[in-house]
């Protein structure tokens, strides 16, 4: 059996070498189909099947998220985490982590590295064994602030910054200017607990206040909700049992705890279902990409099957002769399958290599506001190899069985008599090839409709009015936690840099704030009490807010409707003031002028000194949302970072000189600030449209590929038909047929197949379009214009594909065609 298989493969390789052009086309198209599907499978596997690689028994890990009174999911405070850690008896351990940037200095100057502040039991809960040294010892797992100045390095940063020196364990380095001892190096496959994000450094949460210049509220405040919480199920305990226990504990905390927990609950779910991480952002786009890649693969397989059928038509005499000489039908079918297997094997190699390159495309499309490394390398792992093998099996049978069925079902002697001196495809084979072309055109139309929908959606998102002027605005984020160790340090740095930026040539205004509107993450919120407003018994009085500097509204070009902006004199010694937006005034002051009214938050009453026009803060689809602003000088700022906003006289995307000056001024004020990235605010907004950008770009690319493959299949069918009908065409010309008649003959066949494909594709697209509605902005999935435009584009390209073989048909010379026959 093995010898026979080897002979089949040897003979198949000779056949494929005998038609190098056809073989190259088949391998190239199959490689593209395999690569596209493998790439998306690799992303899905990394983000959903193995969201936290490098841990022990990942199936036992779950995530705990806080549920707000409004039913929204959010992260958890460290104080709440400690209650879960100490009282969830059905878990084998509960760990917490906070994604954080660090300035790490091993002696060659500071380098920016993203890592996590983690609970002391973090590595024990995850079951991560170090590649070098150890993780945190029991005496380093205290919750006491400043009790454990130790660090575990990620494998990548150990190789990159310390040349993989095994003597690093026990040495000290500077983190944010503080001295820490390296106790271990994590294994290469471990990258932290944020799905899709590569993190490279871990230090105990107890060091957070000291590292980031914060007060102890990070560890003690129940309203400081910043932690990702991961738990491990005990042996024999189900997810539902742990969820029930956690929900009961959350209720007891809310009933007996401070007002910060009133109405809050907890949700327990699998890691892949969590709402924090790249997987939550890309879930729906990846589902759509997987569906479109499936369409592309079907088109590719149909194309190759069509090519194989065309080649098989030329081998009818060969197979008829072999059947007549006693070869079994299974023996010949196996030969055809062996040839398809060789094609698929070559395509698999090309597909895997191509997918390793394509696998980085999610990172290429990342918005510039994300500093951490997103999506790990695209290694060739066993699941990916298995997936490719499955695609190859499907391709082998779909591309090999079709020609086998047509060639081997007829009587050998009948085929020999029918063929005579000619070699032509049977009527059944022609029908099958036509059906495959109809299928390709239909599937291509579905992909093209998706391309049009997502392209329009992305453009609509870019055109949505955010309530501020983004075209002349530059934004940069400075990681204060890496060099400012007290609130006073933060205030001084922000004031000095703001003043220097305001004086730069080409700058109209400059300010700063602790939140970048319309970017990833939600703005901070706090409970308010409003003078003269009586809330309903269960009304949630939490309102979104932002701590900002003087001139903030002017810098973002948010119109001030009443009152004044914040001033430099609005400091800790002055009257406490705030600015509210229209939605705040409409809800809490019944639309009256709020200037002079009082709002209480953070334990103090504040006077409203300004009314700002509504602007969008969380998403581009936000409706009017109550919001208020607080002057930085009247707070004790302890945020990890601050954003500087610079309004330029020219378009921000053209203000490269101003961007360079901002970087220069930041380094002049504080060399430890690191290399900051200054981007046009329009690019920051585009980051919020990342799912739509992914859908528009990648679905668009696949849609174009689908059209090219479909028209290639149509062209090859018509070109082959012209070759086979050369004698007929010669006779028609000899009998007086004109060029228009010959061209009409070819075009009519191509248009018949195209129109059938468009009809089938339209029906399928209408059925599938609603599935993408939740990713569309300002676009209705069923708008007829999208189907008409897609159909017109595909029809136009199909006409061009038909004209090429039509031109070939016009050049047939009757005398030559008849003499050849």
DRENZA-403864 format. One record per residue (C-alpha): residue in three letters; x, y, z. Coordinates in steps of 0.5 Angstrom, whole numbers, plus 500, padded with zeros to 3 digits. Layout:
% DRENZA-403864
 code   x   y   z
  ALA   X   Y   Z
...
% end
This chain:
% DRENZA-403864
 code   x   y   z
  UNK 500 500 500
  UNK 506 505 502
  UNK 509 503 496
  UNK 503 504 491
  UNK 502 511 495
  UNK 509 513 494
  UNK 509 511 486
  UNK 502 515 486
  UNK 506 521 489
  UNK 512 520 484
  UNK 508 520 478
  UNK 503 526 481
  UNK 510 530 482
  UNK 512 529 474
  UNK 505 531 472
  UNK 505 537 476
  UNK 512 539 473
  UNK 509 538 466
  UNK 504 544 467
  UNK 509 549 471
  UNK 504 555 470
  UNK 498 551 472
  UNK 501 548 478
  UNK 504 555 480
  UNK 497 558 480
  UNK 494 553 484
  UNK 499 553 489
  UNK 499 561 490
  UNK 491 561 490
  UNK 491 555 495
  UNK 497 559 499
  UNK 493 565 500
  UNK 487 562 502
  UNK 490 557 507
  UNK 494 563 510
  UNK 488 568 511
  UNK 484 563 515
  UNK 491 561 519
  UNK 492 568 521
  UNK 485 569 523
  UNK 485 562 527
  UNK 492 564 530
  UNK 489 570 533
  UNK 483 567 535
  UNK 487 562 539
  UNK 491 567 542
  UNK 486 571 544
  UNK 480 566 546
  UNK 483 559 547
  UNK 490 561 550
  UNK 489 568 553
  UNK 494 567 558
  UNK 499 563 556
  UNK 505 560 560
  UNK 500 558 566
  UNK 499 551 569
  UNK 492 548 568
  UNK 489 555 564
  UNK 482 551 564
  UNK 481 552 572
  UNK 482 560 571
  UNK 477 565 571
  UNK 476 572 572
  UNK 472 577 577
  UNK 469 583 575
  UNK 466 589 578
  UNK 459 590 576
  UNK 456 597 577
  UNK 449 599 579
  UNK 448 601 572
  UNK 450 594 570
  UNK 456 595 567
  UNK 463 591 567
  UNK 469 595 571
  UNK 475 593 574
  UNK 476 592 582
  UNK 479 595 587
  UNK 485 592 591
  UNK 481 592 598
  UNK 475 589 595
  UNK 480 584 592
  UNK 483 582 599
  UNK 476 580 601
  UNK 475 576 595
  UNK 482 573 596
  UNK 481 572 604
  UNK 474 569 603
  UNK 472 565 597
  UNK 473 558 600
  UNK 471 555 593
  UNK 477 558 590
  UNK 484 555 590
  UNK 487 562 590
  UNK 485 569 588
  UNK 490 574 585
  UNK 490 581 582
  UNK 494 585 577
  UNK 495 592 575
  UNK 498 594 568
  UNK 503 599 569
  UNK 509 603 565
  UNK 516 603 569
  UNK 522 606 567
  UNK 527 601 568
  UNK 535 602 569
  UNK 540 597 569
  UNK 546 602 568
  UNK 545 604 561
  UNK 540 609 562
  UNK 532 609 563
  UNK 528 604 558
  UNK 520 604 558
  UNK 517 597 560
  UNK 510 595 561
  UNK 509 590 566
  UNK 504 589 572
  UNK 503 591 579
  UNK 501 584 582
  UNK 499 581 589
  UNK 504 577 592
  UNK 500 571 591
  UNK 500 572 583
  UNK 505 567 581
  UNK 502 562 585
  UNK 495 563 583
  UNK 497 562 576
  UNK 502 556 577
  UNK 508 560 573
  UNK 514 557 575
  UNK 520 562 573
  UNK 525 560 568
  UNK 531 563 573
  UNK 531 564 580
  UNK 524 565 584
  UNK 518 569 584
  UNK 515 572 591
  UNK 517 569 597
  UNK 512 569 603
  UNK 515 575 606
  UNK 514 579 600
  UNK 507 577 599
  UNK 505 583 605
  UNK 500 588 603
  UNK 504 593 607
  UNK 506 599 603
  UNK 513 599 601
  UNK 514 592 604
  UNK 517 588 598
  UNK 522 592 593
  UNK 523 586 589
  UNK 522 585 581
  UNK 521 579 577
  UNK 523 580 569
  UNK 520 578 563
  UNK 524 573 559
  UNK 524 578 553
  UNK 526 584 557
  UNK 532 580 560
  UNK 534 578 553
  UNK 533 585 551
  UNK 536 589 556
  UNK 541 585 560
  UNK 543 580 554
  UNK 540 574 558
  UNK 545 574 563
  UNK 544 569 568
  UNK 547 573 574
  UNK 542 578 574
  UNK 538 574 579
  UNK 540 578 586
  UNK 542 584 582
  UNK 539 591 583
  UNK 536 596 578
  UNK 532 602 578
  UNK 525 602 577
  UNK 522 609 577
  UNK 528 611 580
  UNK 527 606 586
  UNK 532 601 588
  UNK 529 594 587
  UNK 532 587 587
  UNK 531 582 581
  UNK 529 575 584
  UNK 527 571 578
  UNK 526 571 570
  UNK 519 569 568
  UNK 519 563 562
  UNK 519 566 555
  UNK 511 564 554
  UNK 509 568 560
  UNK 506 575 558
  UNK 502 577 564
  UNK 494 577 565
  UNK 492 582 560
  UNK 489 578 554
  UNK 493 580 547
  UNK 498 585 551
  UNK 505 583 552
  UNK 508 585 559
  UNK 515 584 561
  UNK 516 586 569
  UNK 512 584 575
  UNK 513 587 582
  UNK 508 587 588
  UNK 502 591 589
  UNK 505 593 596
  UNK 510 597 592
  UNK 505 601 588
  UNK 504 607 592
  UNK 512 608 592
  UNK 513 607 585
  UNK 508 611 582
  UNK 508 617 587
  UNK 501 615 590
  UNK 498 615 597
  UNK 495 609 600
  UNK 488 609 597
  UNK 491 605 591
  UNK 491 599 597
  UNK 486 601 601
  UNK 480 605 597
  UNK 474 601 595
  UNK 473 606 590
  UNK 480 605 587
  UNK 477 600 582
  UNK 484 599 577
  UNK 485 591 578
  UNK 484 585 574
  UNK 482 580 578
  UNK 484 572 577
  UNK 482 566 581
  UNK 483 559 580
  UNK 477 554 581
  UNK 478 548 587
  UNK 478 541 584
  UNK 471 539 583
  UNK 468 546 584
  UNK 464 549 578
  UNK 464 556 575
  UNK 457 557 577
  UNK 459 555 584
  UNK 464 560 585
  UNK 460 565 582
  UNK 454 564 587
  UNK 459 564 593
  UNK 462 571 590
  UNK 456 574 589
  UNK 454 573 596
  UNK 460 576 598
  UNK 459 582 594
  UNK 452 583 597
  UNK 455 583 604
  UNK 461 588 602
  UNK 456 592 599
  UNK 451 592 605
  UNK 456 593 610
  UNK 461 597 607
  UNK 462 604 605
  UNK 457 608 600
  UNK 463 607 595
  UNK 460 599 594
  UNK 453 601 594
  UNK 449 597 589
  UNK 456 594 586
  UNK 456 587 585
  UNK 461 582 582
  UNK 461 577 575
  UNK 465 571 575
  UNK 467 568 568
  UNK 472 565 564
  UNK 478 568 562
  UNK 476 569 554
  UNK 469 572 556
  UNK 472 578 560
  UNK 471 585 558
  UNK 479 587 559
  UNK 484 586 554
  UNK 485 586 546
  UNK 480 580 546
  UNK 474 584 548
  UNK 476 589 543
  UNK 477 584 537
  UNK 471 579 539
  UNK 466 581 533
  UNK 471 583 528
  UNK 475 577 528
  UNK 468 573 528
  UNK 467 577 521
  UNK 474 576 519
  UNK 473 568 520
  UNK 467 568 516
  UNK 470 572 510
  UNK 476 568 510
  UNK 471 562 510
  UNK 468 565 504
  UNK 475 566 501
  UNK 477 559 502
  UNK 471 556 498
  UNK 473 561 493
  UNK 480 559 492
  UNK 478 551 493
  UNK 473 552 487
  UNK 478 556 483
  UNK 483 550 484
  UNK 478 545 483
  UNK 476 549 476
  UNK 483 549 474
  UNK 484 541 476
  UNK 477 540 472
  UNK 480 544 466
  UNK 487 540 466
  UNK 483 533 467
  UNK 479 534 461
  UNK 486 534 457
  UNK 487 527 460
  UNK 481 524 458
  UNK 485 519 453
  UNK 490 518 458
  UNK 485 515 464
  UNK 481 512 459
  UNK 487 508 456
  UNK 489 506 463
  UNK 482 504 465
  UNK 481 500 458
  UNK 488 496 460
  UNK 485 494 467
  UNK 487 499 472
  UNK 482 500 477
  UNK 478 506 478
  UNK 480 507 485
  UNK 487 506 483
  UNK 486 512 478
  UNK 482 516 483
  UNK 487 515 488
  UNK 492 518 483
  UNK 488 524 482
  UNK 488 525 490
  UNK 495 524 490
  UNK 496 530 486
  UNK 491 534 490
  UNK 495 532 496
  UNK 502 535 493
  UNK 499 541 491
  UNK 496 542 498
  UNK 502 540 501
  UNK 506 546 497
  UNK 500 551 499
  UNK 501 549 506
  UNK 508 551 507
  UNK 507 557 503
  UNK 501 559 507
  UNK 504 558 514
  UNK 510 562 512
  UNK 505 567 509
  UNK 501 567 515
  UNK 507 568 520
  UNK 508 575 516
  UNK 500 576 516
  UNK 500 575 523
  UNK 503 582 525
  UNK 498 586 521
  UNK 493 587 527
  UNK 499 590 530
  UNK 501 594 524
  UNK 494 597 525
  UNK 494 599 532
  UNK 492 606 534
  UNK 498 610 536
  UNK 495 611 543
  UNK 497 604 545
  UNK 504 604 547
  UNK 504 597 550
  UNK 506 591 545
  UNK 499 588 543
  UNK 499 581 540
  UNK 505 577 541
  UNK 509 573 535
  UNK 506 569 531
  UNK 509 562 533
  UNK 508 556 529
  UNK 505 551 534
  UNK 501 545 534
  UNK 494 547 534
  UNK 496 552 528
  UNK 499 546 524
  UNK 493 542 526
  UNK 489 547 523
  UNK 493 548 517
  UNK 492 540 516
  UNK 485 540 516
  UNK 484 545 511
  UNK 489 541 507
  UNK 485 535 507
  UNK 478 539 505
  UNK 482 542 499
  UNK 485 535 497
  UNK 478 532 497
  UNK 474 538 494
  UNK 479 539 489
  UNK 481 532 487
  UNK 474 528 487
  UNK 471 533 482
  UNK 475 531 477
  UNK 476 524 479
  UNK 468 523 479
  UNK 468 526 472
  UNK 473 522 469
  UNK 472 515 472
  UNK 464 515 471
  UNK 464 513 464
  UNK 465 507 460
  UNK 473 507 458
  UNK 471 504 451
  UNK 466 510 450
  UNK 470 515 452
  UNK 476 513 447
  UNK 471 512 441
  UNK 468 519 443
  UNK 474 523 444
  UNK 477 520 437
  UNK 483 525 435
  UNK 480 531 440
  UNK 480 532 447
  UNK 474 536 450
  UNK 471 536 456
  UNK 464 533 457
  UNK 458 536 458
  UNK 457 534 465
  UNK 464 537 466
  UNK 462 544 463
  UNK 456 544 468
  UNK 460 543 474
  UNK 466 548 472
  UNK 460 553 470
  UNK 457 552 477
  UNK 463 553 481
  UNK 464 560 477
  UNK 457 562 479
  UNK 459 560 487
  UNK 465 564 486
  UNK 462 570 484
  UNK 456 569 489
  UNK 461 569 495
  UNK 465 574 492
  UNK 459 579 492
  UNK 458 577 499
  UNK 465 579 501
  UNK 465 585 497
  UNK 458 588 500
  UNK 462 587 507
  UNK 468 591 504
  UNK 463 597 502
  UNK 459 597 509
  UNK 465 597 513
  UNK 469 602 509
  UNK 463 607 509
  UNK 462 605 517
  UNK 469 607 518
  UNK 469 613 514
  UNK 463 615 518
  UNK 466 614 524
  UNK 472 619 522
  UNK 466 624 520
  UNK 462 624 527
  UNK 463 631 530
  UNK 466 630 537
  UNK 464 636 540
  UNK 471 639 539
  UNK 476 641 534
  UNK 481 635 533
  UNK 484 638 526
  UNK 489 643 530
  UNK 490 639 536
  UNK 496 635 538
  UNK 496 630 544
  UNK 501 627 548
  UNK 501 622 554
  UNK 507 623 560
  UNK 507 617 565
  UNK 508 621 571
  UNK 509 615 575
  UNK 515 614 573
  UNK 519 620 575
  UNK 514 624 580
  UNK 514 621 587
  UNK 509 626 590
  UNK 503 630 588
  UNK 507 636 589
  UNK 512 634 584
  UNK 506 632 579
  UNK 503 639 580
  UNK 510 643 578
  UNK 512 639 572
  UNK 505 640 569
  UNK 505 647 570
  UNK 512 648 568
  UNK 511 644 561
  UNK 504 647 560
  UNK 508 654 560
  UNK 513 652 556
  UNK 509 649 551
  UNK 504 655 550
  UNK 510 659 548
  UNK 512 655 542
  UNK 512 658 535
  UNK 505 656 532
  UNK 502 654 538
  UNK 495 657 540
  UNK 494 654 547
  UNK 496 648 551
  UNK 493 645 557
  UNK 493 638 560
  UNK 488 633 563
  UNK 488 626 566
  UNK 483 623 561
  UNK 484 623 553
  UNK 477 624 550
  UNK 475 619 545
  UNK 480 614 547
  UNK 481 607 550
  UNK 478 606 557
  UNK 473 610 561
  UNK 474 617 564
  UNK 474 617 572
  UNK 467 618 576
  UNK 465 620 583
  UNK 459 621 587
  UNK 456 628 587
  UNK 451 631 591
  UNK 448 637 587
  UNK 445 643 591
  UNK 437 643 590
  UNK 437 636 587
  UNK 433 631 590
  UNK 435 624 587
  UNK 431 618 587
  UNK 432 613 592
  UNK 436 608 587
  UNK 439 613 583
  UNK 446 612 581
  UNK 449 619 583
  UNK 456 618 580
  UNK 458 622 574
  UNK 464 622 570
  UNK 469 628 571
  UNK 476 630 569
  UNK 482 633 573
  UNK 485 639 568
  UNK 489 645 568
  UNK 488 652 566
  UNK 486 653 559
  UNK 483 646 558
  UNK 477 648 554
  UNK 480 653 550
  UNK 486 648 548
  UNK 481 643 546
  UNK 476 648 543
  UNK 470 646 547
  UNK 466 652 547
  UNK 464 656 554
  UNK 457 658 554
  UNK 457 661 561
  UNK 462 663 566
  UNK 469 663 566
  UNK 475 658 565
  UNK 480 655 570
  UNK 485 660 572
  UNK 492 659 575
  UNK 489 662 582
  UNK 484 656 582
  UNK 489 653 587
  UNK 488 650 594
  UNK 488 656 598
  UNK 482 659 593
  UNK 475 657 593
  UNK 473 650 590
  UNK 470 651 583
  UNK 468 646 578
  UNK 465 647 571
  UNK 460 643 568
  UNK 457 641 561
  UNK 450 642 558
  UNK 448 635 560
  UNK 450 636 567
  UNK 446 643 568
  UNK 440 640 564
  UNK 439 634 569
  UNK 441 637 575
  UNK 439 644 575
  UNK 433 643 570
  UNK 437 647 564
  UNK 438 653 568
  UNK 444 657 568
  UNK 449 653 573
  UNK 454 659 574
  UNK 454 660 582
  UNK 450 654 584
  UNK 454 648 588
  UNK 456 641 587
  UNK 459 637 593
  UNK 464 631 591
  UNK 470 629 594
  UNK 467 631 601
  UNK 467 638 599
  UNK 462 643 596
  UNK 464 646 590
  UNK 462 653 586
  UNK 460 652 579
  UNK 464 657 575
  UNK 463 655 568
  UNK 458 652 563
  UNK 461 648 557
  UNK 458 645 551
  UNK 457 638 551
  UNK 463 634 548
  UNK 464 626 547
  UNK 468 623 552
  UNK 467 615 552
  UNK 465 613 545
  UNK 463 617 538
  UNK 456 614 539
  UNK 455 618 546
  UNK 449 621 547
  UNK 449 627 552
  UNK 452 625 558
  UNK 453 629 564
  UNK 460 631 566
  UNK 464 636 570
  UNK 471 639 570
  UNK 476 640 576
  UNK 482 644 577
  UNK 488 640 578
  UNK 491 645 583
  UNK 485 644 588
  UNK 486 636 588
  UNK 492 632 590
  UNK 493 629 583
  UNK 496 621 584
  UNK 494 619 577
  UNK 499 615 573
  UNK 500 619 567
  UNK 497 626 564
  UNK 495 628 557
  UNK 498 635 554
  UNK 493 638 549
  UNK 497 643 544
  UNK 493 647 539
  UNK 496 649 533
  UNK 495 654 528
  UNK 496 649 522
  UNK 493 642 521
  UNK 496 638 527
  UNK 498 632 522
  UNK 502 637 518
  UNK 505 640 525
  UNK 511 636 525
  UNK 516 642 527
  UNK 511 643 533
  UNK 511 635 535
  UNK 519 635 535
  UNK 519 642 539
  UNK 514 638 544
  UNK 518 632 545
  UNK 524 637 546
  UNK 521 641 551
  UNK 518 635 555
  UNK 526 632 556
  UNK 528 639 558
  UNK 523 640 564
  UNK 524 632 566
  UNK 530 628 562
  UNK 526 622 566
  UNK 520 623 562
  UNK 522 618 557
  UNK 521 619 549
  UNK 514 621 549
  UNK 510 620 543
  UNK 506 626 540
  UNK 500 625 535
  UNK 495 628 532
  UNK 488 628 536
  UNK 485 625 530
  UNK 489 619 530
  UNK 487 618 537
  UNK 480 618 535
  UNK 481 613 530
  UNK 484 609 535
  UNK 477 608 538
  UNK 475 606 531
  UNK 480 600 532
  UNK 475 595 531
  UNK 472 598 525
  UNK 479 600 522
  UNK 480 592 523
  UNK 474 590 519
  UNK 474 596 514
  UNK 482 594 512
  UNK 482 586 513
  UNK 475 585 510
  UNK 477 590 505
  UNK 483 586 503
  UNK 479 580 503
  UNK 474 582 499
  UNK 479 585 493
  UNK 482 578 494
  UNK 475 575 493
  UNK 473 579 487
  UNK 480 577 483
  UNK 479 570 485
  UNK 472 570 482
  UNK 474 573 476
  UNK 480 569 475
  UNK 476 563 475
  UNK 471 566 470
  UNK 476 568 465
  UNK 480 561 466
  UNK 473 558 464
  UNK 472 562 458
  UNK 479 562 456
  UNK 479 554 456
  UNK 472 554 452
  UNK 475 558 447
  UNK 480 554 446
  UNK 476 548 446
  UNK 471 551 441
  UNK 476 553 436
  UNK 474 549 430
  UNK 466 551 432
  UNK 469 558 432
  UNK 472 557 425
  UNK 466 554 422
  UNK 462 560 424
  UNK 467 565 421
  UNK 467 561 415
  UNK 460 561 414
  UNK 460 569 415
  UNK 459 570 423
  UNK 462 577 424
  UNK 466 580 430
  UNK 460 582 434
  UNK 457 575 433
  UNK 463 572 436
  UNK 464 577 441
  UNK 457 576 443
  UNK 457 569 443
  UNK 463 569 449
  UNK 460 575 453
  UNK 453 572 453
  UNK 456 566 456
  UNK 460 570 461
  UNK 455 574 463
  UNK 450 569 464
  UNK 454 566 469
  UNK 456 572 472
  UNK 448 574 473
  UNK 447 568 476
  UNK 452 569 481
  UNK 450 576 483
  UNK 443 573 484
  UNK 445 568 489
  UNK 450 572 492
  UNK 445 578 493
  UNK 440 573 497
  UNK 446 570 501
  UNK 449 578 503
  UNK 442 580 505
  UNK 441 574 509
  UNK 448 575 512
  UNK 448 583 513
  UNK 445 584 519
  UNK 450 580 523
  UNK 455 586 522
  UNK 450 591 524
  UNK 453 592 531
  UNK 460 594 528
  UNK 457 599 523
  UNK 457 607 525
  UNK 451 611 521
  UNK 450 605 516
  UNK 444 601 515
  UNK 446 594 513
  UNK 440 593 508
  UNK 441 599 504
  UNK 440 597 497
  UNK 446 602 495
  UNK 451 598 498
  UNK 448 592 494
  UNK 448 595 487
  UNK 455 598 488
  UNK 458 592 490
  UNK 454 588 484
  UNK 456 594 479
  UNK 463 593 481
  UNK 463 586 480
  UNK 459 586 474
  UNK 464 591 471
  UNK 470 587 473
  UNK 467 581 470
  UNK 466 584 463
  UNK 473 586 463
  UNK 475 578 464
  UNK 470 576 459
  UNK 473 581 454
  UNK 480 578 454
  UNK 478 571 452
  UNK 473 574 447
  UNK 479 578 444
  UNK 482 571 443
  UNK 476 568 440
  UNK 476 574 435
  UNK 483 572 432
  UNK 481 565 430
  UNK 483 564 423
  UNK 478 559 420
  UNK 483 556 415
  UNK 488 555 421
  UNK 483 552 426
  UNK 480 547 421
  UNK 486 545 419
  UNK 488 543 426
  UNK 482 539 427
% end
